Amino acid sequence: MAHAAAVAKPPRPPRRRRASATPRRLPYLLIAPAALLMLGFIAYPVLSVFYYSLQNYNPTKPWRNGFAGFDNFTHIFTEDPLFWDTLVFSAKWVFVEVGLQLLFGLALALIVNQTFVGRALGRAMVFSPWAVSGVLTSAIWVLLYNSQTGITRYLADMGIGDYGVSWLSDTSTVFPAAVVADLWRGVPFFAILILADLQSVSKDLYEAAEVDGASRFKQFLHITLPHLKDAIILSTLLRAVWEFNNVDLLYTLTGGGPAGETTTLPLYIANTSVDAHNFGYASALTTVAFVILLFCSMVYLRLSKFGGEK
């Protein structure tokens, strides 16, 4: 009996229950409703634009509605001089705005990154214009550019210029006037992103550079700029896309005038769809603009080596 008890098999361990798949799927199930809503709100408009780009669709002229094939695209590239004019102006607008905003934003970020009395207040003043909407920004600058009560009136009182001059109505001054208005709003975006990245630069690098006798300029060139590379690439890409699609400020500030001098491609699309009710042609223009932005973004990221070694 003792021998039998000694060689008795040990009891089997309790059977482990198979882990349920539900807990692993639970996070996906919880975000599924929001994901489906976002997909619907994004995918449906995009697909609708692609669909209507192949149609003649104008609610005011229903007898002309129908399948157009690639006729809208053929008209864009061969018979629409406004497309090329607005595309060239859009490229000019993006290049000037993004370049100046980057320079001023970088300078402001370097300044407010220093330690000085009232730095918190200074940062708040630098960043506050970014919280203002485009329509409100343009309303502020419309008042500032008003020929009766704005900047030109005070300059005329000081003997600089003439009374009654409107910078927004003159083809020679409307572009720089619009650029300044958008700079006021766009510079804080670069300042915020660059300042956030500057906070992560180790001070030991600057101390070691000072010991080696490196000047402030060399420290900026060999330490600061390489560290800011990805932040600058990402911010310039985002801002370039936003500036290309800028409608609210220019529409409120100049309406695309005078004489179409400040009409960007998105503003031309808005006028074609909202004012002319030609939604088919406007959808084709939107599709072309989408392809242009996608191509330029891919080329820019490839050439800039975003995410590579600093």
SULKAGI-V467968 format. One record per backbone hydrogen bond with DSSP energy under -1.0 kcal/mol. NH is the residue of the N-H (numbers start at 1). CO is the residue of the C=O. E is the energy in kcal/mol with one decimal. If there is no record, write none. Layout:
NH	CO	E
NH	CO	E
This chain:
5	1	-2.3
6	2	-1.8
7	3	-1.9
25	21	-1.7
26	22	-1.5
29	25	-2.4
30	26	-2.3
31	27	-1.8
35	31	-2.7
36	32	-2.8
37	33	-2.1
38	34	-2.6
39	35	-2.6
40	36	-2.3
41	37	-2.6
42	38	-1.8
43	39	-3.3
44	40	-1.4
46	42	-1.7
47	43	-2.9
48	44	-2.3
49	45	-2.2
50	46	-2.1
51	47	-2.2
52	48	-3.0
53	49	-1.6
54	51	-1.4
55	52	-1.7
56	66	-3.5
61	58	-2.0
64	61	-1.8
65	62	-1.1
66	56	-1.5
68	54	-2.9
69	54	-1.5
71	68	-1.6
74	70	-2.4
75	71	-2.5
76	72	-1.9
77	73	-1.9
78	74	-1.6
79	75	-2.0
85	81	-2.2
86	82	-2.8
87	83	-2.1
88	84	-2.4
89	85	-2.2
90	86	-2.3
91	87	-2.2
92	88	-2.2
93	89	-2.9
94	90	-2.6
95	91	-2.5
96	92	-2.4
97	93	-2.5
98	94	-2.5
99	95	-1.8
100	96	-2.4
101	97	-2.8
102	98	-2.2
103	99	-2.0
104	100	-2.7
105	101	-2.4
106	102	-2.5
107	103	-2.1
108	104	-2.6
109	105	-2.3
110	106	-2.2
111	107	-1.8
112	108	-2.8
114	111	-1.5
119	116	-1.3
122	118	-2.5
123	119	-2.7
124	120	-2.1
125	121	-2.3
126	122	-2.1
127	123	-2.5
128	124	-1.6
130	127	-1.3
131	128	-1.7
132	129	-1.4
137	133	-2.4
138	134	-2.4
139	135	-2.1
140	136	-2.3
141	137	-2.2
142	138	-2.2
143	139	-1.7
144	140	-1.9
145	141	-2.1
150	146	-2.2
151	144	-3.6
154	150	-1.3
155	151	-2.5
156	152	-2.2
157	153	-1.8
158	154	-1.2
159	156	-1.4
160	155	-3.2
169	166	-1.1
173	170	-1.2
174	170	-2.0
177	173	-2.0
178	174	-2.3
179	175	-2.4
180	176	-2.3
181	177	-1.8
182	178	-2.1
183	179	-2.2
184	180	-1.9
186	182	-2.6
187	183	-2.4
191	187	-2.2
192	188	-2.6
193	189	-2.0
194	190	-2.7
195	191	-2.2
196	192	-2.2
197	193	-1.6
198	194	-2.2
199	195	-1.5
200	197	-1.0
201	198	-1.4
207	203	-2.3
208	204	-2.5
209	205	-2.0
210	206	-2.3
211	207	-2.0
212	208	-1.7
213	210	-1.3
214	209	-2.9
219	215	-2.3
220	216	-2.3
221	217	-2.3
222	218	-2.7
223	219	-2.0
224	219	-1.7
225	220	-2.6
227	223	-1.5
228	224	-1.8
232	228	-2.8
233	229	-2.5
234	230	-2.6
235	231	-2.4
236	232	-2.4
237	233	-2.0
238	234	-2.5
239	235	-2.6
240	236	-2.2
241	237	-2.1
242	238	-2.3
243	239	-2.9
244	240	-2.3
245	241	-1.8
246	243	-1.2
251	247	-2.7
252	248	-2.0
253	249	-2.8
254	250	-2.5
255	250	-2.2
257	254	-1.6
261	258	-1.5
262	256	-1.4
263	260	-1.1
268	264	-2.3
269	265	-2.3
270	266	-2.4
271	267	-2.4
272	268	-2.2
273	269	-2.2
274	270	-2.9
276	271	-1.9
278	272	-2.3
279	277	-1.4
280	57	-1.6
282	278	-2.2
283	279	-2.0
284	280	-1.7
285	281	-2.3
286	282	-2.2
287	283	-2.3
288	284	-2.1
289	285	-2.4
290	286	-2.4
291	287	-2.2
292	288	-2.3
293	289	-2.5
294	290	-2.5
295	291	-2.5
296	292	-2.5
297	293	-2.4
298	294	-2.1
299	295	-2.4
300	296	-2.5
301	297	-2.5
302	298	-2.0
303	299	-2.8
304	300	-2.4
306	301	-1.5
308	305	-2.0
